[in-house]
């Protein structure tokens, strides 16, 4: 029976298609691809968007946290919070994203933001399988409130509502799905998926209310509508894959082709169940041999051909399947089925040989599976997977090549919910890899390795900071020594003494009214000249000439003393002004000296930085311990899942082995009783022609 | 014959159904949830730690008084496919970058690249950006823009702004100083 197409479904069936479906549903959670560029009003926000649009969620979240620490992003309203929620979803932090959207909705925010927040919250609930809350949240969305650039969200909103209605399965809900499908006329791919899922739902509902017919009709119409896309169209587009627009078109066409083939396969399956083998064969024959669904289609074709008793066609399909590597459930059945068809063709010897080959094959496969399970390691699992990457990587430690690649690859691409882009190299893991649980386990393991890499890098960075701070401290010590030497050579104490002496002398002279003390340099020189003249005149004989000279110098001296006395206030003011300036300079010097001494005595800034480095190192050490235990748990979870999957495959192969051996024994007995030998009649391939 | 065919189909369908069964136990589920919870909790702590290291690094290496950052924005697409940029400050090339398609697209969608962060002493400086890419008609496009700036004692931030100019059918490059 057909099942609804979803992310997990497509991953189960077609890797290439899965990637495209993932891109479709998980398109950038907050801002759509064709979003018009909006100039950032805050440089930090611009840098966040740059990382965000490149899928660097961790870097963007870090920048966001820095911006919040520095007072938040200005000029963009609540939009940064929506971006943050989207980043959290992309970084696998759905719980945090949910609480952020819930918190946002309690605030007074614009209608457009509110509507977006409800939409993303609904999407988180949808992905968590919480249908009731998802339904409630999505019904609170008002697409009319969205801005033009948010228009692309409308298609996804209708799709999610339709999917939820299908999950509810009531008549009222189904009517709503039809409305949602009509609303998706501008989004043909979303519409096609919803149409397929509605048809699959109707088929599941059975024939009581005509649902089976409605489902078949829906699938037939969908197949017709998608018939315009074929391998040739895709090949043409592949030739122009360098052009970004052609690449987008190519991705769309591939997705449409994959959906059409899935539709044809479902139709083939339904017609086969209804016993209409002709229609079943016709629909299955439309599926290309290169399709990702071709294994299942060929197998179903062989079963339908068997039902129509067209054994040649059945054998041809099985032979085609046998040439392929055995890795899907459909292919594993081929060895046994070939024996069965030979038996129906009444080629007992060929059938016996085919059963024997099948038994050998299943035994060998069983041995391999047992060995794989017993020697299962994390590195072995990762070696069996192939990750899509953008080429960036970092080197760490000595690990096995597969583990090294997984642990160090920064650029493994992921969808908007953090699931890694991965394909199986060992197809025993194909089915397991398609499960959401395994995808999440891989995502978590990869995230933990990435965290480990970051912490190793930060430890190195902090060590270099430590060296830097130690060097700065050493340079500081050298500088302090030099400063102290220079200060000592300046004789600062003598300056202080001289300043005190000047202050005392000037104060005393001022109080004593000592005009001579405040004389200018010119006056002092003049006084000295008078004193020398007086001294010379005192040594001369007392005659008239000398007396006249002495009178003259007395007059000069009197005039000089009058002049000094007259200028006393001016001279005292000049001396006191100089003293004030000296005091100011000395005060500035003392302040600088005090600052230097204080600076030399304390190391606050460097100490604060060193403290921050030390605290960060402790936090890394603590996180490192948490990381180790989380890594062990993640490893065990991953190995447990793979071990369980291999055990399941062992059990399955054992049943095939038992059936093949049983048939082999039965046929040997039959041939023995009829006296025939166990050699084949003719080459099996020759008889397989239709 | 029909009965045997039915038996084959039954057997194979049974095996296929078996193949689709999920063998995970409840214990596995809770272990998975527990790992996911602890991973999410660790991620939160690591983001906080990285934030603090980011700020510490800037405080240590690029103090506010000398910090100088240059961002690049691209509001173009019709007239320029950006290939590379070089940044020169006072005769020294301090940064150069070759753009991948993904980076160019991120710029086109409104992101801004922090092209350079460094230290610059106070005073006048000459900043020049050289842009290369493919212009209209797939012709090589080169353009430079220069800004004379006076660095004060606060953080200095510049934006190299590349935008389409419809009137001239070509892009323009300007360096803008942010307050």
Interface residues (C-beta under 8 A of the other chain):
Chain A: X31 X35 X37 X38 X39 X40 X43 X46 X47 X49 X50 X51 X52 X53 X54 X55 X58 X61 X62 X63 X65 X66 X69 X91 X92 X93 X94 X95 X96 X244 X303 X306 X307 X309 X329 X330 X332 X333 X336 X337 X340 X344 X390 X431 X435 X437 X440 X441 X444 X447 X448 X451 X454 X455 X458 X461 X462 X465 X468 X469 X609 X612 X613 X616 X619 X620 X623 X626 X627 X629 X630 X633 X634 X636 X637 X640 X641 X644 X645 X647 X648 X649 X651 X652 X655 X656 X659
Chain B: X1 X4 X5 X8 X9 X11 X12 X15 X16 X18 X19 X20 X21 X22 X23 X24 X28 X29 X31 X32 X34 X35 X36 X37 X38 X39 X40 X42 X43 X44 X45 X46 X47 X48 X49 X50 X51 X52 X53 X54 X55 X56 X57 X59 X60 X69 X71 X73 X75 X101 X102 X103 X105 X106 X107 X108 X109 X110 X111 X112 X113 X114 X157 X159 X178
